[in-house]
């Protein structure tokens, strides 16, 4: 199964999300909840678009691990976190964890 299909399948089983960037949670877990509006392929990888005009964009080949309520994305060359199309964080290490319920 392709990465984008695996993510889409995982997302479709959940309605609300919060997430952890490589340097920690964005907002307060459980207090800050988001919906995933779309997951799309980009020329250099893929991106996850969340409510609140937030985007997490991954460059390079990644490893995606489904751990039930958590989806872990790691092994990226670059991860950009964008808010209203402005880059708020860039990471070339670590993992991003989406928690869905």
C-alpha positions as CSV (number, residue, x, y, z in Angstrom):
1,X,0.0,0.0,0.0
2,X,1.3,3.4,-0.9
3,X,2.1,5.9,1.9
4,X,-0.6,8.4,0.9
5,X,-3.2,5.6,0.7
6,X,-2.2,4.3,4.2
7,X,-2.5,7.8,5.7
8,X,-5.9,8.4,4.0
9,X,-7.2,5.0,5.3
10,X,-6.0,5.8,8.8
11,X,-7.5,9.3,8.7
12,X,-10.9,8.1,7.5
13,X,-11.4,6.0,10.6
14,X,-11.1,9.1,12.9
15,X,-12.8,12.4,13.2
16,X,-10.6,14.6,15.4
17,X,-6.8,14.9,15.7
18,X,-4.0,16.5,17.6
19,X,-0.3,16.2,16.7
20,X,3.2,16.3,17.9
21,X,6.0,17.8,15.9
22,X,9.6,16.7,16.4
23,X,10.1,19.4,19.1
24,X,6.8,18.6,21.0
25,X,3.0,19.0,20.8
26,X,1.4,21.8,18.9
27,X,-0.9,23.4,21.4
28,X,-2.3,21.4,24.3
29,X,-3.2,17.8,23.5
30,X,-7.0,17.2,23.8
31,X,-7.6,21.0,24.2
32,X,-6.5,21.8,20.7
33,X,-8.2,19.5,18.2
34,X,-8.1,19.6,14.4
35,X,-9.7,17.9,11.4
36,X,-7.6,16.7,8.5
37,X,-9.0,18.4,5.4
38,X,-6.8,16.5,2.8
39,X,-3.6,14.6,2.2
40,X,-2.0,15.3,-1.1
41,X,1.1,14.3,-3.1
42,X,3.6,17.0,-3.8
43,X,6.5,17.0,-6.3
44,X,8.9,16.2,-3.4
45,X,6.8,14.2,-1.1
46,X,3.4,14.8,0.5
47,X,1.5,17.2,2.7
48,X,-1.2,16.9,5.4
49,X,-3.6,19.9,5.5
50,X,-5.4,20.4,8.8
51,X,-8.2,22.8,9.9
52,X,-7.0,26.2,11.1
53,X,-5.0,26.7,7.9
54,X,-2.2,24.4,9.2
55,X,0.0,22.2,6.9
56,X,2.6,19.6,7.6
57,X,4.7,19.0,4.5
58,X,7.2,16.1,4.1
59,X,10.0,15.9,1.7
60,X,11.7,12.7,0.7
61,X,10.9,9.0,1.4
62,X,9.2,8.5,4.7
63,X,8.3,5.6,6.9
64,X,4.7,5.6,8.2
65,X,3.8,3.4,11.1
66,X,0.2,2.8,12.2
67,X,0.1,2.3,16.0
68,X,-3.7,2.3,16.3
69,X,-4.6,5.7,17.7
70,X,-1.2,7.1,16.6
71,X,0.2,7.5,13.1
72,X,4.0,8.1,13.2
73,X,5.8,9.7,10.2
74,X,9.6,9.5,10.3
75,X,12.6,9.2,8.1
76,X,11.9,12.4,6.2
77,X,14.6,14.6,4.7
78,X,12.6,17.7,5.7
79,X,9.4,18.4,7.5
80,X,7.9,21.9,7.3
81,X,5.1,23.1,9.6
82,X,3.2,25.9,8.0
83,X,0.5,28.2,9.5
84,X,-1.4,30.3,7.0
85,X,1.2,29.4,4.4
86,X,4.1,30.8,6.5
87,X,6.7,28.4,7.7
88,X,6.7,28.2,11.5
89,X,9.1,25.3,11.9
90,X,11.5,23.2,9.8
91,X,12.8,19.8,10.9
92,X,15.4,17.4,9.4
93,X,15.2,14.9,12.2
94,X,12.7,13.2,14.5
95,X,9.1,12.1,13.9
96,X,5.7,13.6,13.6
97,X,2.9,11.9,15.5
98,X,-0.8,12.3,14.6
99,X,-3.1,11.2,17.3
100,X,-6.7,10.5,16.2
101,X,-9.9,9.6,18.0
